[in-house]
Amino acid sequence: MHPLVFDAFQAICATLPSVPDVLEIGASPAHRMLLSLPALHGAARRVGVGLDGPFDGGSYQLLHADAHDLSMFADAGFGLVLCNSLLEHDPHFWLTLAEARRVLAPGGWMVLGVPGYGAMGRIRLPPPGRLIARMLARLPRVGAAWRDLQPALDASSLTLGVHNFPGDYYRFSAQAMAEVLLAGLEQVTVRSILAPPRLIGYGRKPSAA
């Protein structure tokens, strides 16, 4: 996990109400786990699920589980559900999200991180690169090739490269985060960091009537 992604999750979780029970979906001891966020140190129970479990982290526990089936957990058992860098590797990510919503308590918060893409035409070279590009554009053959390439660059957006763990299926827009991944939640907020962008979105499950 990129340190800035970890820091972004920390900043978000630090603003949320403290909860006794936290679940991380897609946790792995081989990577920096969100369960180790300083903002969560007050939680009485921190549990992770992933294909690398079981693992005892002392202050948290990692279980071996398929994210499509979290039947070991009761409905509404967690006040905070976290998930980062998993949904793009899940060909049926909606099944994971359904389980995440099921185990999330009314009034609880869900925080998701996924690779994204942004607005078209946002690929901009740094100043030295722009100077080199202008110099190349003046060359007869290279300049023509650069001008032919420009419309494609203007209609493109940076994305994270393929990283198969074991598969890599999706990239998401901020709109998809807000309207699809966090559908049904309230007070939804989406942040974009880094380039290519990583999207971190969070929202609150409506309280029971």
Backbone as JSON Lines, residues from 0, in Angstrom:
{"i":0,"aa":"M","n":[0.84,-1.19,0.0],"ca":[0.0,0.0,0.0],"c":[0.88,1.25,0.0]}
{"i":1,"aa":"H","n":[0.56,2.19,-0.86],"ca":[1.33,3.43,-0.92],"c":[1.16,4.18,0.4]}
{"i":2,"aa":"P","n":[2.25,4.74,0.95],"ca":[2.14,5.46,2.23],"c":[1.09,6.57,2.22]}
{"i":3,"aa":"L","n":[0.91,7.26,1.09],"ca":[-0.08,8.33,1.03],"c":[-1.51,7.77,1.08]}
{"i":4,"aa":"V","n":[-1.7,6.56,0.56],"ca":[-3.01,5.92,0.66],"c":[-3.29,5.58,2.12]}
{"i":5,"aa":"F","n":[-2.29,5.01,2.79],"ca":[-2.44,4.69,4.22],"c":[-2.75,5.97,5.01]}
{"i":6,"aa":"D","n":[-2.04,7.04,4.71],"ca":[-2.26,8.3,5.41],"c":[-3.65,8.86,5.14]}
{"i":7,"aa":"A","n":[-4.15,8.68,3.92],"ca":[-5.48,9.17,3.58],"c":[-6.55,8.4,4.35]}
{"i":8,"aa":"F","n":[-6.4,7.08,4.45],"ca":[-7.33,6.3,5.26],"c":[-7.26,6.73,6.73]}
{"i":9,"aa":"Q","n":[-6.05,6.98,7.21],"ca":[-5.89,7.44,8.59],"c":[-6.62,8.76,8.81]}
{"i":10,"aa":"A","n":[-6.44,9.7,7.9],"ca":[-7.08,11.01,8.04],"c":[-8.59,10.88,8.05]}
{"i":11,"aa":"I","n":[-9.12,10.02,7.18],"ca":[-10.57,9.83,7.12],"c":[-11.08,9.17,8.4]}
{"i":12,"aa":"C","n":[-10.45,8.08,8.8],"ca":[-10.92,7.34,9.98],"c":[-10.81,8.17,11.24]}
{"i":13,"aa":"A","n":[-9.83,9.09,11.29],"ca":[-9.68,9.94,12.46],"c":[-10.84,10.89,12.63]}
{"i":14,"aa":"T","n":[-11.59,11.16,11.56],"ca":[-12.74,12.07,11.64],"c":[-14.04,11.33,11.94]}
{"i":15,"aa":"L","n":[-14.02,10.0,11.87],"ca":[-15.24,9.22,12.07],"c":[-15.43,8.89,13.56]}
{"i":16,"aa":"P","n":[-16.68,8.64,13.97],"ca":[-16.9,8.27,15.37],"c":[-16.18,6.98,15.71]}
{"i":17,"aa":"S","n":[-15.68,6.89,16.94],"ca":[-15.02,5.66,17.4],"c":[-16.05,4.54,17.48]}
{"i":18,"aa":"V","n":[-15.62,3.34,17.08],"ca":[-16.51,2.18,17.11],"c":[-15.78,1.02,17.78]}
{"i":19,"aa":"P","n":[-16.51,0.08,18.39],"ca":[-15.85,-1.04,19.06],"c":[-15.39,-2.15,18.13]}
{"i":20,"aa":"D","n":[-16.02,-2.26,16.94],"ca":[-15.75,-3.39,16.06],"c":[-15.42,-2.89,14.66]}
{"i":21,"aa":"V","n":[-14.26,-3.33,14.12],"ca":[-13.78,-2.9,12.81],"c":[-13.46,-4.14,11.97]}
{"i":22,"aa":"L","n":[-13.86,-4.11,10.72],"ca":[-13.56,-5.19,9.78],"c":[-12.82,-4.63,8.58]}
{"i":23,"aa":"E","n":[-11.71,-5.29,8.2],"ca":[-11.02,-4.98,6.95],"c":[-11.19,-6.15,6.0]}
{"i":24,"aa":"I","n":[-11.75,-5.89,4.83],"ca":[-11.94,-6.91,3.81],"c":[-10.78,-6.84,2.82]}
{"i":25,"aa":"G","n":[-10.14,-7.98,2.58],"ca":[-8.99,-8.02,1.7],"c":[-7.69,-7.72,2.42]}
{"i":26,"aa":"A","n":[-7.64,-7.99,3.71],"ca":[-6.44,-7.74,4.5],"c":[-5.38,-8.8,4.22]}
{"i":27,"aa":"S","n":[-4.12,-8.4,4.32],"ca":[-3.02,-9.33,4.11],"c":[-1.84,-8.93,4.97]}
{"i":28,"aa":"P","n":[-1.26,-9.86,5.72],"ca":[-0.08,-9.52,6.53],"c":[1.14,-9.19,5.68]}
{"i":29,"aa":"A","n":[1.08,-9.5,4.38],"ca":[2.21,-9.19,3.5],"c":[2.23,-7.71,3.11]}
{"i":30,"aa":"H","n":[1.15,-6.99,3.41],"ca":[1.06,-5.58,3.08],"c":[0.66,-4.81,4.34]}
{"i":31,"aa":"R","n":[0.82,-3.52,4.31],"ca":[0.44,-2.7,5.45],"c":[-1.08,-2.77,5.61]}
{"i":32,"aa":"M","n":[-1.53,-3.26,6.74],"ca":[-2.96,-3.48,6.95],"c":[-3.62,-2.23,7.51]}
{"i":33,"aa":"L","n":[-4.83,-1.96,7.03],"ca":[-5.58,-0.82,7.53],"c":[-5.95,-1.0,8.99]}
{"i":34,"aa":"L","n":[-5.99,-2.25,9.46],"ca":[-6.3,-2.5,10.86],"c":[-5.25,-1.9,11.79]}
{"i":35,"aa":"S","n":[-4.07,-1.56,11.25],"ca":[-3.02,-0.97,12.07],"c":[-3.08,0.56,12.1]}
{"i":36,"aa":"L","n":[-4.12,1.15,11.5],"ca":[-4.25,2.6,11.52],"c":[-4.28,3.11,12.97]}
{"i":37,"aa":"P","n":[-3.51,4.13,13.29],"ca":[-3.56,4.68,14.65],"c":[-4.96,5.09,15.08]}
{"i":38,"aa":"A","n":[-5.78,5.54,14.13],"ca":[-7.13,5.98,14.47],"c":[-8.0,4.84,14.99]}
{"i":39,"aa":"L","n":[-7.6,3.59,14.78],"ca":[-8.41,2.44,15.18],"c":[-7.91,1.77,16.45]}
{"i":40,"aa":"H","n":[-6.89,2.33,17.08],"ca":[-6.29,1.67,18.24],"c":[-7.26,1.54,19.41]}
{"i":41,"aa":"G","n":[-8.3,2.35,19.44],"ca":[-9.27,2.26,20.52],"c":[-10.34,1.22,20.32]}
{"i":42,"aa":"A","n":[-10.38,0.58,19.14],"ca":[-11.41,-0.42,18.86],"c":[-11.15,-1.69,19.66]}
{"i":43,"aa":"A","n":[-12.2,-2.24,20.23],"ca":[-12.06,-3.45,21.04],"c":[-11.8,-4.68,20.18]}
{"i":44,"aa":"R","n":[-12.34,-4.69,18.97],"ca":[-12.18,-5.84,18.08],"c":[-11.82,-5.36,16.7]}
{"i":45,"aa":"R","n":[-10.68,-5.83,16.2],"ca":[-10.25,-5.52,14.84],"c":[-10.02,-6.85,14.13]}
{"i":46,"aa":"V","n":[-10.8,-7.07,13.08],"ca":[-10.77,-8.34,12.36],"c":[-10.54,-8.08,10.88]}
{"i":47,"aa":"G","n":[-9.67,-8.86,10.27],"ca":[-9.47,-8.81,8.83],"c":[-9.83,-10.14,8.19]}
{"i":48,"aa":"V","n":[-10.26,-10.09,6.95],"ca":[-10.52,-11.31,6.19],"c":[-9.75,-11.23,4.89]}
{"i":49,"aa":"G","n":[-9.2,-12.37,4.48],"ca":[-8.44,-12.42,3.23],"c":[-8.02,-13.84,2.95]}
{"i":50,"aa":"L","n":[-7.41,-14.04,1.81],"ca":[-6.98,-15.38,1.41],"c":[-5.66,-15.78,2.04]}
{"i":51,"aa":"D","n":[-4.99,-14.85,2.75],"ca":[-3.7,-15.15,3.37],"c":[-3.81,-15.6,4.82]}
{"i":52,"aa":"G","n":[-5.04,-15.57,5.38],"ca":[-5.2,-15.95,6.77],"c":[-5.12,-17.46,6.95]}
{"i":53,"aa":"P","n":[-5.16,-17.93,8.21],"ca":[-5.29,-17.12,9.43],"c":[-3.95,-16.54,9.87]}
{"i":54,"aa":"F","n":[-4.06,-15.44,10.64],"ca":[-2.87,-14.76,11.15],"c":[-3.27,-14.0,12.4]}
{"i":55,"aa":"D","n":[-2.45,-14.1,13.43],"ca":[-2.71,-13.38,14.68],"c":[-1.74,-12.21,14.77]}
{"i":56,"aa":"G","n":[-2.28,-11.02,14.65],"ca":[-1.44,-9.83,14.72],"c":[-1.33,-9.24,16.11]}
{"i":57,"aa":"G","n":[-1.8,-9.98,17.09],"ca":[-1.75,-9.48,18.46],"c":[-2.95,-8.61,18.78]}
{"i":58,"aa":"S","n":[-2.96,-7.4,18.27],"ca":[-4.08,-6.49,18.51],"c":[-5.21,-6.68,17.51]}
{"i":59,"aa":"Y","n":[-4.96,-7.48,16.47],"ca":[-6.0,-7.77,15.48],"c":[-5.84,-9.21,15.01]}
{"i":60,"aa":"Q","n":[-6.88,-9.7,14.37],"ca":[-6.9,-11.09,13.9],"c":[-7.27,-11.12,12.43]}
{"i":61,"aa":"L","n":[-6.56,-11.94,11.66],"ca":[-6.86,-12.12,10.24],"c":[-7.39,-13.53,10.02]}
{"i":62,"aa":"L","n":[-8.57,-13.62,9.4],"ca":[-9.21,-14.9,9.12],"c":[-9.12,-15.21,7.64]}
{"i":63,"aa":"H","n":[-9.02,-16.5,7.34],"ca":[-9.07,-16.93,5.94],"c":[-10.53,-16.96,5.5]}
{"i":64,"aa":"A","n":[-10.87,-16.2,4.47],"ca":[-12.26,-16.14,4.03],"c":[-12.35,-15.59,2.62]}
{"i":65,"aa":"D","n":[-13.38,-16.05,1.92],"ca":[-13.75,-15.5,0.62],"c":[-14.64,-14.29,0.89]}
{"i":66,"aa":"A","n":[-14.29,-13.14,0.33],"ca":[-15.06,-11.92,0.59],"c":[-16.5,-12.01,0.11]}
{"i":67,"aa":"H","n":[-16.81,-12.98,-0.76],"ca":[-18.19,-13.16,-1.22],"c":[-19.05,-13.86,-0.18]}
{"i":68,"aa":"D","n":[-18.42,-14.45,0.82],"ca":[-19.16,-15.19,1.84],"c":[-18.56,-14.89,3.21]}
{"i":69,"aa":"L","n":[-19.17,-13.95,3.9],"ca":[-18.74,-13.57,5.25],"c":[-19.76,-14.07,6.27]}
{"i":70,"aa":"S","n":[-20.27,-15.26,6.01],"ca":[-21.33,-15.8,6.86],"c":[-20.86,-16.09,8.28]}
{"i":71,"aa":"M","n":[-19.56,-16.04,8.53],"ca":[-19.07,-16.21,9.9],"c":[-19.39,-14.99,10.77]}
{"i":72,"aa":"F","n":[-19.82,-13.9,10.11],"ca":[-20.17,-12.68,10.84],"c":[-21.68,-12.46,10.78]}
{"i":73,"aa":"A","n":[-22.23,-12.01,11.88],"ca":[-23.65,-11.71,11.94],"c":[-23.97,-10.42,11.2]}
{"i":74,"aa":"D","n":[-25.22,-10.24,10.86],"ca":[-25.66,-8.98,10.27],"c":[-25.34,-7.84,11.23]}
{"i":75,"aa":"A","n":[-24.96,-6.69,10.65],"ca":[-24.79,-5.45,11.42],"c":[-23.81,-5.6,12.57]}
{"i":76,"aa":"G","n":[-22.74,-6.39,12.38],"ca":[-21.81,-6.66,13.46],"c":[-20.65,-5.68,13.59]}
{"i":77,"aa":"F","n":[-20.47,-4.79,12.6],"ca":[-19.3,-3.9,12.61],"c":[-19.73,-2.45,12.42]}
{"i":78,"aa":"G","n":[-19.1,-1.57,13.18],"ca":[-19.38,-0.15,13.04],"c":[-18.55,0.52,11.96]}
{"i":79,"aa":"L","n":[-17.51,-0.18,11.49],"ca":[-16.64,0.36,10.44],"c":[-16.14,-0.79,9.58]}
{"i":80,"aa":"V","n":[-16.31,-0.67,8.27],"ca":[-15.82,-1.66,7.32],"c":[-14.86,-0.96,6.36]}
{"i":81,"aa":"L","n":[-13.66,-1.51,6.22],"ca":[-12.62,-0.96,5.37],"c":[-12.28,-1.94,4.25]}
{"i":82,"aa":"C","n":[-11.93,-1.4,3.1],"ca":[-11.51,-2.26,1.99],"c":[-10.66,-1.41,1.04]}
{"i":83,"aa":"N","n":[-9.46,-1.88,0.75],"ca":[-8.58,-1.15,-0.16],"c":[-7.9,-2.1,-1.12]}
{"i":84,"aa":"S","n":[-7.83,-1.71,-2.38],"ca":[-7.1,-2.45,-3.42],"c":[-7.55,-3.9,-3.52]}
{"i":85,"aa":"L","n":[-8.84,-4.11,-3.4],"ca":[-9.41,-5.45,-3.56],"c":[-10.4,-5.51,-4.7]}
{"i":86,"aa":"L","n":[-11.29,-4.52,-4.78],"ca":[-12.42,-4.62,-5.71],"c":[-11.98,-4.71,-7.16]}
{"i":87,"aa":"E","n":[-10.85,-4.1,-7.51],"ca":[-10.38,-4.18,-8.9],"c":[-9.89,-5.58,-9.25]}
{"i":88,"aa":"H","n":[-9.59,-6.39,-8.24],"ca":[-9.14,-7.77,-8.46],"c":[-10.26,-8.79,-8.33]}
{"i":89,"aa":"D","n":[-11.46,-8.32,-8.05],"ca":[-12.61,-9.19,-7.81],"c":[-13.55,-9.13,-9.01]}
{"i":90,"aa":"P","n":[-13.62,-10.2,-9.82],"ca":[-14.47,-10.13,-11.02],"c":[-15.95,-9.95,-10.69]}
{"i":91,"aa":"H","n":[-16.36,-10.3,-9.48],"ca":[-17.75,-10.13,-9.06],"c":[-17.78,-9.26,-7.79]}
{"i":92,"aa":"F","n":[-17.22,-8.06,-7.9],"ca":[-17.04,-7.21,-6.72],"c":[-18.34,-6.85,-6.03]}
{"i":93,"aa":"W","n":[-19.45,-6.87,-6.76],"ca":[-20.74,-6.53,-6.17],"c":[-21.15,-7.54,-5.08]}
{"i":94,"aa":"L","n":[-20.66,-8.77,-5.18],"ca":[-20.95,-9.75,-4.14],"c":[-20.21,-9.39,-2.85]}
{"i":95,"aa":"T","n":[-18.97,-8.93,-2.99],"ca":[-18.21,-8.47,-1.84],"c":[-18.89,-7.28,-1.19]}
{"i":96,"aa":"L","n":[-19.34,-6.33,-2.01],"ca":[-20.0,-5.15,-1.46],"c":[-21.31,-5.5,-0.76]}
{"i":97,"aa":"A","n":[-22.03,-6.48,-1.29],"ca":[-23.27,-6.9,-0.64],"c":[-22.99,-7.44,0.75]}
{"i":98,"aa":"E","n":[-21.93,-8.23,0.89],"ca":[-21.57,-8.74,2.2],"c":[-21.08,-7.62,3.12]}
{"i":99,"aa":"A","n":[-20.34,-6.68,2.56],"ca":[-19.87,-5.54,3.36],"c":[-21.04,-4.74,3.91]}
{"i":100,"aa":"R","n":[-22.04,-4.51,3.09],"ca":[-23.21,-3.75,3.55],"c":[-24.0,-4.55,4.59]}
{"i":101,"aa":"R","n":[-24.03,-5.86,4.42],"ca":[-24.8,-6.7,5.36],"c":[-24.2,-6.66,6.76]}
{"i":102,"aa":"V","n":[-22.87,-6.75,6.86],"ca":[-22.25,-6.81,8.18],"c":[-22.05,-5.42,8.78]}
{"i":103,"aa":"L","n":[-22.28,-4.36,8.01],"ca":[-22.14,-3.0,8.51],"c":[-23.37,-2.61,9.32]}
{"i":104,"aa":"A","n":[-23.15,-2.13,10.51],"ca":[-24.27,-1.75,11.38],"c":[-24.92,-0.46,10.9]}
{"i":105,"aa":"P","n":[-26.21,-0.31,11.11],"ca":[-26.86,0.99,10.82],"c":[-26.13,2.12,11.56]}
{"i":106,"aa":"G","n":[-25.85,3.18,10.85],"ca":[-25.08,4.28,11.42],"c":[-23.59,4.1,11.3]}
{"i":107,"aa":"G","n":[-23.15,2.9,10.84],"ca":[-21.73,2.64,10.66],"c":[-21.2,3.18,9.35]}
{"i":108,"aa":"W","n":[-19.88,3.18,9.23],"ca":[-19.22,3.78,8.07],"c":[-18.46,2.73,7.26]}
{"i":109,"aa":"M","n":[-18.47,2.91,5.94],"ca":[-17.7,2.09,5.02],"c":[-16.7,3.0,4.31]}
{"i":110,"aa":"V","n":[-15.44,2.55,4.23],"ca":[-14.39,3.31,3.54],"c":[-13.73,2.39,2.53]}
{"i":111,"aa":"L","n":[-13.75,2.8,1.26],"ca":[-13.25,1.98,0.16],"c":[-12.13,2.7,-0.59]}
{"i":112,"aa":"G","n":[-11.13,1.93,-1.03],"ca":[-10.08,2.48,-1.88],"c":[-9.94,1.65,-3.14]}
{"i":113,"aa":"V","n":[-9.9,2.32,-4.3],"ca":[-9.78,1.63,-5.59],"c":[-8.93,2.48,-6.53]}
{"i":114,"aa":"P","n":[-8.31,1.86,-7.54],"ca":[-7.65,2.64,-8.57],"c":[-8.68,3.3,-9.47]}
{"i":115,"aa":"G","n":[-8.39,4.52,-9.89],"ca":[-9.39,5.24,-10.67],"c":[-8.82,5.85,-11.94]}
{"i":116,"aa":"Y","n":[-9.61,6.7,-12.52],"ca":[-9.19,7.52,-13.65],"c":[-9.91,8.85,-13.53]}
{"i":117,"aa":"G","n":[-9.41,9.85,-14.23],"ca":[-9.96,11.18,-14.07],"c":[-10.47,11.77,-15.36]}
{"i":118,"aa":"A","n":[-10.49,13.09,-15.41],"ca":[-11.0,13.79,-16.59],"c":[-10.04,13.64,-17.76]}
{"i":119,"aa":"M","n":[-10.59,13.72,-18.97],"ca":[-9.77,13.61,-20.17],"c":[-8.85,14.82,-20.29]}
{"i":120,"aa":"G","n":[-7.72,14.59,-20.97],"ca":[-6.81,15.68,-21.24],"c":[-6.01,16.14,-20.04]}
{"i":121,"aa":"R","n":[-5.91,15.3,-19.01],"ca":[-5.19,15.68,-17.81],"c":[-3.73,15.23,-17.82]}
{"i":122,"aa":"I","n":[-3.3,14.59,-18.92],"ca":[-1.9,14.19,-19.01],"c":[-1.07,15.41,-19.4]}
{"i":123,"aa":"R","n":[-0.35,15.92,-18.44],"ca":[0.45,17.13,-18.66],"c":[1.9,16.85,-18.28]}
{"i":124,"aa":"L","n":[2.8,17.15,-19.18],"ca":[4.22,16.96,-18.91],"c":[4.72,18.04,-17.95]}
{"i":125,"aa":"P","n":[5.71,17.71,-17.11],"ca":[6.35,18.74,-16.28],"c":[7.09,19.72,-17.17]}
{"i":126,"aa":"P","n":[7.47,20.91,-16.66],"ca":[8.1,21.94,-17.51],"c":[9.24,21.45,-18.38]}
{"i":127,"aa":"P","n":[10.21,20.66,-17.86],"ca":[11.28,20.2,-18.77],"c":[10.74,19.35,-19.91]}
{"i":128,"aa":"G","n":[9.73,18.53,-19.6],"ca":[9.14,17.68,-20.63],"c":[8.42,18.5,-21.69]}
{"i":129,"aa":"R","n":[7.75,19.57,-21.26],"ca":[7.06,20.42,-22.24],"c":[8.05,21.1,-23.17]}
{"i":130,"aa":"L","n":[9.2,21.52,-22.63],"ca":[10.22,22.15,-23.46],"c":[10.75,21.16,-24.49]}
{"i":131,"aa":"I","n":[11.02,19.93,-24.06],"ca":[11.51,18.9,-24.99],"c":[10.45,18.61,-26.04]}
{"i":132,"aa":"A","n":[9.18,18.54,-25.62],"ca":[8.1,18.26,-26.57],"c":[8.01,19.35,-27.63]}
{"i":133,"aa":"R","n":[8.17,20.62,-27.21],"ca":[8.12,21.72,-28.19],"c":[9.29,21.63,-29.17]}
{"i":134,"aa":"M","n":[10.45,21.25,-28.67],"ca":[11.62,21.1,-29.54],"c":[11.4,19.97,-30.54]}
{"i":135,"aa":"L","n":[10.86,18.85,-30.05],"ca":[10.6,17.72,-30.95],"c":[9.54,18.07,-31.99]}
{"i":136,"aa":"A","n":[8.55,18.87,-31.58],"ca":[7.46,19.23,-32.5],"c":[7.97,20.02,-33.7]}
{"i":137,"aa":"R","n":[9.13,20.64,-33.55],"ca":[9.67,21.43,-34.66],"c":[10.38,20.56,-35.7]}
{"i":138,"aa":"L","n":[10.71,19.32,-35.31],"ca":[11.39,18.43,-36.25],"c":[10.38,17.91,-37.27]}
{"i":139,"aa":"P","n":[10.76,17.83,-38.53],"ca":[9.79,17.5,-39.59],"c":[8.99,16.23,-39.33]}
{"i":140,"aa":"R","n":[9.64,15.09,-39.18],"ca":[8.9,13.83,-39.05],"c":[8.37,13.63,-37.63]}
{"i":141,"aa":"V","n":[9.21,13.91,-36.65],"ca":[8.79,13.72,-35.25],"c":[7.64,14.67,-34.92]}
{"i":142,"aa":"G","n":[7.74,15.9,-35.42],"ca":[6.68,16.87,-35.15],"c":[5.34,16.42,-35.69]}
{"i":143,"aa":"A","n":[5.33,15.86,-36.88],"ca":[4.07,15.37,-37.44],"c":[3.51,14.22,-36.62]}
{"i":144,"aa":"A","n":[4.39,13.33,-36.17],"ca":[3.93,12.21,-35.35],"c":[3.37,12.7,-34.02]}
{"i":145,"aa":"W","n":[4.03,13.72,-33.44],"ca":[3.54,14.27,-32.17],"c":[2.17,14.92,-32.34]}
{"i":146,"aa":"R","n":[1.98,15.64,-33.43],"ca":[0.69,16.28,-33.67],"c":[-0.4,15.22,-33.9]}
{"i":147,"aa":"D","n":[-0.04,14.11,-34.54],"ca":[-1.02,13.02,-34.74],"c":[-1.39,12.37,-33.41]}
{"i":148,"aa":"L","n":[-0.44,12.34,-32.48],"ca":[-0.68,11.7,-31.19],"c":[-1.48,12.59,-30.24]}
{"i":149,"aa":"Q","n":[-1.43,13.89,-30.42],"ca":[-2.02,14.83,-29.48],"c":[-3.53,14.6,-29.22]}
{"i":150,"aa":"P","n":[-4.35,14.36,-30.25],"ca":[-5.77,14.13,-29.97],"c":[-6.02,12.93,-29.06]}
{"i":151,"aa":"A","n":[-5.21,11.88,-29.22],"ca":[-5.36,10.7,-28.36],"c":[-4.99,11.05,-26.92]}
{"i":152,"aa":"L","n":[-3.92,11.84,-26.74],"ca":[-3.53,12.25,-25.4],"c":[-4.6,13.13,-24.75]}
{"i":153,"aa":"D","n":[-5.21,14.01,-25.55],"ca":[-6.24,14.9,-25.02],"c":[-7.49,14.15,-24.61]}
{"i":154,"aa":"A","n":[-7.69,12.95,-25.18],"ca":[-8.88,12.16,-24.87],"c":[-8.57,11.02,-23.91]}
{"i":155,"aa":"S","n":[-7.43,11.11,-23.21],"ca":[-7.01,10.0,-22.36],"c":[-6.9,10.44,-20.91]}
{"i":156,"aa":"S","n":[-6.75,9.46,-20.04],"ca":[-6.56,9.71,-18.62],"c":[-5.6,8.66,-18.07]}
{"i":157,"aa":"L","n":[-4.7,9.06,-17.19],"ca":[-3.75,8.12,-16.59],"c":[-4.49,7.09,-15.75]}
{"i":158,"aa":"T","n":[-4.06,5.85,-15.83],"ca":[-4.58,4.8,-14.97],"c":[-3.43,3.94,-14.47]}
{"i":159,"aa":"L","n":[-3.66,3.27,-13.36],"ca":[-2.69,2.34,-12.82],"c":[-2.53,1.16,-13.77]}
{"i":160,"aa":"G","n":[-1.32,0.68,-13.96],"ca":[-1.07,-0.43,-14.86],"c":[-1.63,-1.74,-14.34]}
{"i":161,"aa":"V","n":[-1.68,-2.73,-15.2],"ca":[-2.19,-4.05,-14.83],"c":[-1.31,-4.65,-13.74]}
{"i":162,"aa":"H","n":[-1.94,-5.14,-12.69],"ca":[-1.23,-5.84,-11.62],"c":[-2.1,-7.01,-11.17]}
{"i":163,"aa":"N","n":[-1.75,-8.16,-11.65],"ca":[-2.56,-9.36,-11.45],"c":[-2.32,-9.98,-10.08]}
{"i":164,"aa":"F","n":[-3.35,-9.92,-9.23],"ca":[-3.28,-10.54,-7.9],"c":[-4.57,-11.3,-7.58]}
{"i":165,"aa":"P","n":[-4.91,-12.41,-8.22],"ca":[-4.25,-12.99,-9.39],"c":[-4.76,-12.4,-10.71]}
{"i":166,"aa":"G","n":[-5.88,-11.67,-10.67],"ca":[-6.41,-11.04,-11.87],"c":[-6.58,-9.55,-11.62]}
{"i":167,"aa":"D","n":[-6.79,-8.78,-12.67],"ca":[-6.97,-7.34,-12.57],"c":[-8.05,-6.95,-13.57]}
{"i":168,"aa":"Y","n":[-9.21,-6.53,-13.08],"ca":[-10.39,-6.42,-13.94],"c":[-10.94,-5.01,-14.13]}
{"i":169,"aa":"Y","n":[-10.76,-4.11,-13.15],"ca":[-11.52,-2.87,-13.19],"c":[-10.66,-1.66,-12.82]}
{"i":170,"aa":"R","n":[-11.09,-0.5,-13.35],"ca":[-10.72,0.82,-12.87],"c":[-12.04,1.58,-12.7]}
{"i":171,"aa":"F","n":[-12.1,2.51,-11.75],"ca":[-13.36,3.15,-11.4],"c":[-13.25,4.67,-11.51]}
{"i":172,"aa":"S","n":[-14.36,5.3,-11.83],"ca":[-14.43,6.76,-11.8],"c":[-14.94,7.21,-10.45]}
{"i":173,"aa":"A","n":[-14.79,8.5,-10.16],"ca":[-15.33,9.04,-8.92],"c":[-16.85,8.88,-8.88]}
{"i":174,"aa":"Q","n":[-17.49,9.0,-10.05],"ca":[-18.94,8.81,-10.12],"c":[-19.31,7.38,-9.78]}
{"i":175,"aa":"A","n":[-18.53,6.41,-10.26],"ca":[-18.8,5.01,-9.93],"c":[-18.63,4.77,-8.44]}
{"i":176,"aa":"M","n":[-17.62,5.37,-7.84],"ca":[-17.43,5.22,-6.41],"c":[-18.65,5.72,-5.65]}
{"i":177,"aa":"A","n":[-19.12,6.92,-6.0],"ca":[-20.23,7.53,-5.27],"c":[-21.56,6.85,-5.54]}
{"i":178,"aa":"E","n":[-21.81,6.45,-6.79],"ca":[-23.15,6.0,-7.17],"c":[-23.29,4.49,-7.28]}
{"i":179,"aa":"V","n":[-22.17,3.78,-7.35],"ca":[-22.23,2.32,-7.49],"c":[-21.63,1.63,-6.25]}
{"i":180,"aa":"L","n":[-20.35,1.9,-6.0],"ca":[-19.68,1.2,-4.9],"c":[-20.26,1.58,-3.54]}
{"i":181,"aa":"L","n":[-20.64,2.85,-3.39],"ca":[-21.2,3.32,-2.12],"c":[-22.7,3.56,-2.21]}
{"i":182,"aa":"A","n":[-23.34,2.92,-3.16],"ca":[-24.79,3.08,-3.34],"c":[-25.53,2.7,-2.07]}
{"i":183,"aa":"G","n":[-26.53,3.49,-1.72],"ca":[-27.35,3.22,-0.56],"c":[-26.83,3.83,0.72]}
{"i":184,"aa":"L","n":[-25.61,4.37,0.69],"ca":[-25.05,5.03,1.87],"c":[-25.33,6.52,1.8]}
{"i":185,"aa":"E","n":[-25.2,7.19,2.92],"ca":[-25.43,8.63,2.98],"c":[-24.15,9.34,3.39]}
{"i":186,"aa":"Q","n":[-24.16,10.67,3.25],"ca":[-22.99,11.5,3.55],"c":[-21.76,11.0,2.8]}
{"i":187,"aa":"V","n":[-21.95,10.63,1.55],"ca":[-20.88,10.06,0.73],"c":[-19.87,11.14,0.33]}
{"i":188,"aa":"T","n":[-18.6,10.81,0.49],"ca":[-17.5,11.69,0.08],"c":[-16.49,10.87,-0.7]}
{"i":189,"aa":"V","n":[-15.95,11.44,-1.78],"ca":[-14.95,10.76,-2.59],"c":[-13.73,11.66,-2.72]}
{"i":190,"aa":"R","n":[-12.56,11.11,-2.42],"ca":[-11.31,11.83,-2.56],"c":[-10.45,11.14,-3.62]}
{"i":191,"aa":"S","n":[-9.65,11.94,-4.33],"ca":[-8.71,11.41,-5.32],"c":[-7.32,11.87,-4.93]}
{"i":192,"aa":"I","n":[-6.38,10.89,-4.85],"ca":[-5.0,11.22,-4.53],"c":[-4.08,10.52,-5.52]}
{"i":193,"aa":"L","n":[-2.87,11.01,-5.61],"ca":[-1.81,10.44,-6.43],"c":[-2.13,10.53,-7.93]}
{"i":194,"aa":"A","n":[-1.18,10.15,-8.73],"ca":[-1.33,10.08,-10.19],"c":[-0.48,8.91,-10.68]}
{"i":195,"aa":"P","n":[-1.13,7.91,-11.32],"ca":[-2.55,7.77,-11.61],"c":[-3.38,7.8,-10.32]}
{"i":196,"aa":"P","n":[-4.64,8.2,-10.44],"ca":[-5.42,8.44,-9.23],"c":[-5.82,7.18,-8.49]}
{"i":197,"aa":"R","n":[-5.79,7.28,-7.18],"ca":[-6.45,6.32,-6.31],"c":[-7.65,7.03,-5.7]}
{"i":198,"aa":"L","n":[-8.79,6.41,-5.77],"ca":[-10.01,6.99,-5.21],"c":[-10.28,6.37,-3.85]}
{"i":199,"aa":"I","n":[-10.58,7.2,-2.89],"ca":[-10.97,6.74,-1.56],"c":[-12.32,7.37,-1.26]}
{"i":200,"aa":"G","n":[-13.32,6.52,-1.09],"ca":[-14.67,7.0,-0.84],"c":[-15.2,6.44,0.46]}
{"i":201,"aa":"Y","n":[-16.07,7.18,1.08],"ca":[-16.67,6.7,2.32],"c":[-18.08,7.24,2.48]}
{"i":202,"aa":"G","n":[-18.87,6.48,3.23],"ca":[-20.25,6.86,3.46],"c":[-20.8,6.14,4.67]}
{"i":203,"aa":"R","n":[-21.94,6.59,5.14],"ca":[-22.57,6.1,6.35],"c":[-23.83,5.3,6.0]}
{"i":204,"aa":"K","n":[-23.98,4.14,6.61],"ca":[-25.18,3.35,6.41],"c":[-26.33,4.01,7.16]}
{"i":205,"aa":"P","n":[-27.45,4.23,6.5],"ca":[-28.56,4.9,7.19],"c":[-28.96,4.17,8.47]}
{"i":206,"aa":"S","n":[-29.29,4.93,9.48],"ca":[-29.73,4.35,10.75],"c":[-31.08,3.67,10.56]}
{"i":207,"aa":"A","n":[-31.29,2.64,11.38],"ca":[-32.57,1.91,11.31],"c":[-33.71,2.85,11.7]}
{"i":208,"aa":"A","n":[-34.84,2.67,11.04],"ca":[-36.0,3.52,11.33],"c":[-36.53,3.22,12.72]}
